[in-house]
Amino acid sequence: MRGRRTSFWKELSRNRFLYGMLVPVAAYLLLFKYGPMFGEIIAFKDYRLADGIWGSEWVGVDNFVKLFSGADFYAVLRNTLLLNAYHLVFAFPAPILLALLLNEVRAEWYKRTLQNLLYIPHFISWVALGSIVIALLSPSTGFVNYVLKLLGLEPVYFLADTLWWPISFIASGIWKEAGFGTILYLAAMASIDPTLYEAAKIDGARKARQIWHVTLPGIRSTIAILLILQVGKMMDVGFEQVFVLRNNAVSSVSEVISTYVYTRGIINLQYSYTTALGLFQSVIALILVVAVNRIIKAMGERGLW
């Protein structure tokens, strides 16, 4: 045991600068990820700011009963799951398809230029990008409706129509993140043995067959890991994009858990109620991650653990 301790301190001393780089990351996780878990007990209390966490009265599972008996909860849950399902079907494959196309570009300068242009939206905040989306989709002055008018079509109220709002939401999300999402897939494609493509060419496989039988199997493990992480977000659409693009006309399809927590918890000061909702959201996300991880491993791929 003493020898193990000695070797541990020797290893720590030898790589002290590398371990020192972990200190800010560990501090961030402790302060902003693990520290707030203490506040989850508010879900079991009638929390009042004046009384504090410990001084507030215990109410057991009353907040959860109130949560599950409210009609608003099920409408918000439905919207959250639907938007995430749309994202999983349409937005998740977008970086894969884009990476496959970029991987076939042989002119290196052209490929790098395309990549830089595709990465730019990721670094723009939703406050700025949302304003661009709203301007583009404006029924009176927007470029999209201008094109529709040239084609003899009636203008469409994209962000004020319950049918078009989810479509606009998913499309704008793809525009912002699809390009940046290609990074991991392109890195995985770069590690594929080039002799596999040569063997496929000798066997008479054309480009589509090479992609199907060589490229996609080569990045399958990366797709599996990212799929697990994406399913873990099924209960969380995110706040910024929804908050910027939503309005009262489409509240029936745009009110999701994150905006509901903001409205009820921060604006209306219902801390205990929204903490119970957040705890429920986290538990379901954990169950989804564990379940999908087991399914992926049962299919022969490496999971998260």
N, C-alpha and C positions, 0 to 999 in steps of 0.2 A: 504493500500500500504506500509505504514511504517512497519507494522507487518511482511509483506512478506520479506522486505529487512532485517529486524532483523533476521528472521529465516534463510535466505540465508547465512548471515555472520556467524551465529552460526553453521550451517551445514558445511560451509567451514572451520571454525576454528576447529571443532570437527574431521574432516577427512582431515586435511591439508596435511598429509603425503601421503594419497592416491591421492588427487588432484595434489600434487607435482609430482607424478610419471607420470602424464599426460603432464607435461610441455615439456619434450624432444620430445614426440610424436607430440604435437601441434606445436612445433618449426619446427620439420621435415616436417610436412604437409605444414606449411606456407612457408617455404623456398624452398622446392623442388617440391611441388604440386600446391599450389595456386600462389606463387610468379611468376613462369614462365609463368602463363597465361597472364601477362602483355605483354610478347613478341609476343603474337598472333597478335598484330596489325601490325607486320612485313608483314603478309600475304597481307595487303592492301597497302603496300609501296614498293618502289624500294629501298630496304635497301642497304646502303653502310656503311662499317665499319668506314670510315673516317667521315661520316656525323652523325653517331649514329642513334638511333631509331627516335627521334623527328626531327632531321635535314633531314632525308631522305624524298624524294618526295612521296606524296600520289598518288597511281595509281588506287584506287578503286578495282574493281574485275578483273583487267587485269591478275593477276597471276592465278586466277581460270580459266579464259578463256584459258590461255596458257596451264594450267594443263589438262583440259578436251578436248582440241583439239589435244593433243599429243598422238601418237600411243603407246609410251612407258608406259604411265599411265595405259592404259587398259590391257596391257600385265602383268604389275606388279600387278594390282588389281586382275586379273584372277588367277595368281599364289598364291597370298595371300589367296584368298577365297578358292581355291582348297585345299591347304595344311591345312587350318583350317577345311574344311569340312572332309578331311581324318582323321584329329585329332579327330573331334567330333564323327565320326563313329567308329573308331578303338581304339583310345587312351583313350577317355573318359570312355568307359565301362570297360577298363582294371583294374583300381583300384577296381571297384565294384566286378568284378569276382574274383580278387585276395583276396579281403576282405572276400567274401563268403567262399572261400576255407580255408583261415586262421581261420575263425570263427569255422570251423568244426574240427580243430585240438584240441585234448583233452589233449595231453601231454604238459604241460605248458612250460617246459624247451625247448622243441623242437619248440614250437610256438614262443617263445621269440628269439631263435636263428635265425629262419627264418626271423622274422621281422627285426632284426638287419642287417642281410645280405641284405635284400631288401631295407633298408633305405640308405645304404652306397652310391650308385650311386648319390643320390640326393645332397650329400654334396661335390661331386667332380665337379669342374668347367668344363665348356664345352671345355675349352682349353685343359685340360688333358683328359677328356673323349672323346673328338673328335679325339684326337690322337690315343686313343685306338681303336675307331671305324674304323678309317682309316687303322690302322695296321691289324685289324681283317678281313677287307674286301679287302685288297690288292690283286690284281689278281695274283701276283707272289709269295708273301710270306705270305699271309693272311691265317688264320686258316680255315675260311669258304670255301675258294677256294681249300684249301688242302683236305678238306673232299669231295668236289665235284670231285676232281681229283681221289680220291680213289674210288668213285662211278662210274667212267668212264665218267664223264661229263666234258664239256669244262669250263674253268674259266670264271667268269662273272665280268665285270667291273662295280661293283655296284655303285660307286660314279662318274662314267664318262658316265653313260647311262641315258638318259632322262626318261626311263621307270622305272629303278631300283632306281634312286636317291630318288624320293618321298617315295618309300617303305622303303629304308634305313633310311631316315629322320624320318619317323613315328616310325619305329621299335626302333631306338636309343632313341627317346623321351620316348617311353613306358618303355624301360629299365631303363632310368634315373629317371622317376617320378612316375611310377605306384606303386612301393613299398611304397614310402612316402605318396602317395595319399590315401592309405588304412587307415590312422590314423583316419580321420573323420568318415569313414564308420564303422570301428570297434568300435569307441566310440558310434555311434548311435545304433549299434547292441547290445552293452552291456546294453543299457537302455531298451531293449525289455523285457516285462514281461515273465519270464520263464514259467508261468502257461499256456501261449498261446501254447507253444510247447507241454506241457503235454496234453492239450486238443486236439491238433492235433494228437498226438500219440494215444490217446484213440479212436479218430474217424477213426483210421487206416491209417493216412497219413504217407507215407514214407518220407525219407529225402528230396527228390526233391520237394514234395508237401509242406513240412514244409518251405522250402526256398521260394517257390513261394507265399504261402498264409500267411506266418508269417514274415519271415525275410525281404523280399523286401518291403512289405507294411510298415514295421517298420522303414525303412530307406528312404522311398519315399520323405519325406520332405527335407532330406539332399541332395538327388540326385537332387531335383528341384532347390534348392539354388545354388548348384555347376553348374548346367546346365545353369542357368541364367548368372552366372559369366563367364562361358566358352563361351557362345554366345557373351558376351560383348567383348571378345578377337578375334572375327572373323576377325577384320581388322588389327590384330597385331600378326604376327607369332612369333615375338621375333628376336633379332639380333644375339646373341652369337652362337646358334646352326647352323643357316643358314650360318653365316660368316665362321665358322670353317669347315663345310662340303662342301660348294659350291666350284665350280671351273668354268673356262671358258667353259668347254665342256658341262655343264648342266645349263648355265646361262638362257636359255629359260624357264626353269621350277623352277629355284632356286632364281631368282631375285624377291624379295618381297619388300613391302613398306619400312621396316626398313633398308634393305641394299641399297635400291634405295635412301632413304633420306641421308644415310651416303655418298654414292658416289656423288650424285648431290649437296647435301647441304654442307657437311664438306670438301670434297676433291675439288669439283669444285666451292665452295663458292656461290652457288645459294640459299641463305638463304630465300629470299622471296618466291621463288617457292616451296621449300620444306616445309616451314611453312604453306603455303596454303594447301599442301598435308596433313600435320599433322592435321590441323584444320578440313579438310574434313573427315579424318580418325576418329577423336574424335566425330564429330557430328553423323556419321553413327553408331559408337559404342554405343552412347547414345540412339539413336533411337532403336537399336536392343535390348538393355537391357530393355528399357521401354516396348517394344512390347512383349518380351518373359515373362517379369514379369507379365504383364496383362493376358497373356495366361495361365501361371501357376496358377494365382489366380482364373481365370475362371474355372480351372479344380479342384478347391477346396483345393489347397495347399497354404501354406503361402509363399508370395513372399519376396523380399528384403525390401519392405515397404508397 
